[in-house]
Amino acid sequence: MVRIGLLGCGNVGKIIATHQDGFTVEALFDRLPDHAEDLARICGAPAYSDFQEFISQDFDICVEAASVLAVREYAPKVLENNKNILILSVGALSDTYFRKSLLDKAREHGRKIHIPSGAIMGLDNLKVGQISKIDSVLLRTTKSPESLNMQVTERTLAFRGKANECIKQFPKNINVSVAIAIATGCDVDVELWADPEVDRNIHDIFVTGEFGEANIRVINHPSPDNPATSYLAALSVLSLLKNLDNPLVIGS
């Protein structure tokens, strides 16, 4: 049974802690101690207000469900304390210097950094780009204007450019682009659209390369308790944790 420490006790953290299947939550930490204490009352795991005390507990993997800033602050410390880490806020890895330093630290301590599929599907297959030429990758994401802090009355292009630039302008909304860029090893072209007619996040992925062509569309339902969070992102974490110790590995 995989033992986890949960870093971030908001909506996604609550979904993880209340759906323990194939893993157990051994410790909770949030920069807002009240959040950790509230979740402790629900799931029974102890809450810690001091990060060093939290990371010193007996668990196998630290699951980050907090924010890009939390990854930058705590992920190196997780690895230094000889814990593996699962990073949901993968936008933090858009900073190539930070990503390299984190990978170097993981190698130094013999640890693993896990990235779940998040709000999309097909991430495993997109890794063929690391061994076979990819010609182009386009992510076209459509969201409600409210989720992008915009006020528009018709479908409007909010951003067009590369993934590492998009994450700077929309750090809470486009983790998907960074995950695709890391998986494929390629620059990802991003279009981010605000559409008042949609009430769910829509991700259209277009990939061409030596393997052929792939078009993937994912329409996400929001999490039951927080419309700003993709339910699929939380489920992808649960799936990864459930199968972490499974001797049968599907996909890569």
N, C-alpha and C positions, 0 to 999 in steps of 0.2 A: 504494500500500500504506500503510495507516494505521500509524503508529508510536505505541506506547503506553508510558507509564511506569506500573508497577504499584505502587500504594500498598496494602500489605497482602499478606503472603505466606503466609497460612494455607491452609485447605482450598480455598476458592473461588479464591484467587490461584493455587494450584497447577493447578486445572482450567483456568483461563484461560491460564496460561503454557505448558501442555502441549497445548493445542488451538489453536495459532495458525493461523488460516485467514482470509485477508483482512486480517490485521494482523500486526505483529511486535512483540515485547516488547523494548524498548531499554534499560530500566533498572528496577531493583527497589529498593524501600525498605520496611522494616518497623521499628517501634519496638523490636522484638527482632531485633537484627542477625543472630543465628544463623538465624532463619527465612529472611531474605533470602539469606543465604549458601547455605543448603541448597537453596533453589529455583534459585539461580544455577548450582549444579552440575548440576541437572536440565535446565534450559532454555538455559543458555549466556549469558543476559543478565547484565551486571555488576550487582553488589549495592552499595548505598551505605548507609553508616551515618549520614551527615549529610544531613538533608533538603534543605538549600539546594543541596548538590552534586547531589543526585538531581534536583531540579526544574529545574536549569540544563542538564540534558542535552537532546539534540536529539530531542524527540518531540512528537507532535501533541496527545495527550490523556492526562490522568492518570486512571487507573481506580482508584477507591477500592473496596477489598474488605477493609476492616479493621473499623471499628466506628463507632458514633455519635460517640464521643469523638474519634476520628481525623478525622471530617468537620469537627467544630467547630474542631479545632486547625489542620488543614492546608488545608481547602478555600479559605479566603480567600487563603492564600499561593499556592496553585496559580493562582488567577485573577490575582493581582498579578504573577505571573511570566509572564503572557500565554499560559497554557495552558488549553485546554478541560478540563472534568472530567466524568467519569461517576461518579455516586454510587449505590452499592448500598445503603448504610446510610441509607435515606431518612428514617428516624425522626428524624434530626438536624434535618430541616426542619419538624418539628412545632412548633418554637419560631418563632413568626411573626416576631419581631424579628430572629432570626438569618437566617431565610429571606429577609426583605426586604433585609437588609444584604448578603447574598450575591448576590441578584439585582442590587442596585445596583452592586455591584463588578463583576459580569459585564458589565453594560451599559457601565460606565466603561471597561473594558478590551476591549470588543468580543469577549467570549468566550461560550461556550455551556456550560450545565449540562445533562447528559443523565441521565435517570432511566429505567432499564430496567424491564420489566414485573415482574421479580422472581418471586415465588412464585405469581403468578396469571396469568390470561389476560384479554383483553378491555379492558385499560387504555386503549388507543387509542380504543375506542368510547365509553368512559365520559367522554371529553373533550367529548362533546356537551353535557354539563351546563354548560359554560362559555358556550354560546350558546343553549341551550334549557332551559326550566325543569325542574329535577329536584325531585320531591316528597319522595322519601325514598331513603336509601341505608343498607342494613344489611349489615354484615359479621359472619358467624357463623363463628368459627374454632374448630376442635376439635383438641386436641393431647393427647399422652400426659402424664400427671401428672409424669413425670420431667423432661420438657422445660420444665415450668413450676415446677420445684422444689416440687411438691406431693405429698402422700401421701393418696390417696383410693381408696376401694374401689368407687365408683360414679360415674356421670357427674355432674359437679359444675360449677356456674357459678362461674368464677373472677373474672369482671369483666363488668359491664354499664355502658355509658356512652359518652362521646364518644372519638373516636380520639386527640385530643391529650392526654386524661387516661390512656388505656390505655397509651400509649407510655411514660409516666412510671413506671408500675408494672411494665411488662414490656418494657423497652427492647430486649431481644434477640429478642423473639418476635412482634412485631406491626407490623413495618415496612409490611406490606401495607396496613393501615388508613390510614396517612399517605399512601402512594402514591395510594390511591383518593380521599382527601380533596383532594389537590392536583390530580388529574386532573379530578374533577367540579367542583371549586370549591365544594363543599358540605360541611357537617358530616356526618360519618359516624357512625352508631350502631354500636357494637361489642358483640358478645357473645363472650366467650372461655371456652371450655369445656375442662375436663380430663376425659378419658375413659380409664379403664384398659383398655378393650376395643380401642382404636385403636393402631396402630403407625406410622401415617403422619399428616402434617398435612392437615387437611381445611378448605378455605375455601369457604364458601357466601356468595355475593354476591347481594343482592336490591335491584334498582333500579326505581323507578317515576318516570315523568315524562311530559312532553308527547309524547315519542317513542313511549311505550308502556311495556312492562315487560320486564325482563331478569332471568333467574335463571342464575347461573353457579356451577358446582361444580368445584373443582379438588382432586384428591387427589394429594399430592406424594410421590414416592419420595425417600428421603433420599439424600444424596450417597454415593458408594461408600466413601469413606474417612472420612466423618464423619456419623453419623446425625443430628446436631443441625442440619445444614445441608440446605436444600432443593436438590435437584439442578436443579430447574426454574429457580431463581434464578440459578445459575451459567450455565445454558444461555441464559437471557435476555440475559446480558451478552455471551456469545459471539455470539449472533444480532445484537445491536445493533452490535457492532464489525465483524462480517463485512460488514454492509450499510451502514456509515457512508459509504463512498465509492461505493456502487452508484448509477448514474444512474437506475435504476428504483426508485421509492419506493412501497412497498405500505403502505397505511394512512397515518396522519398522524404 
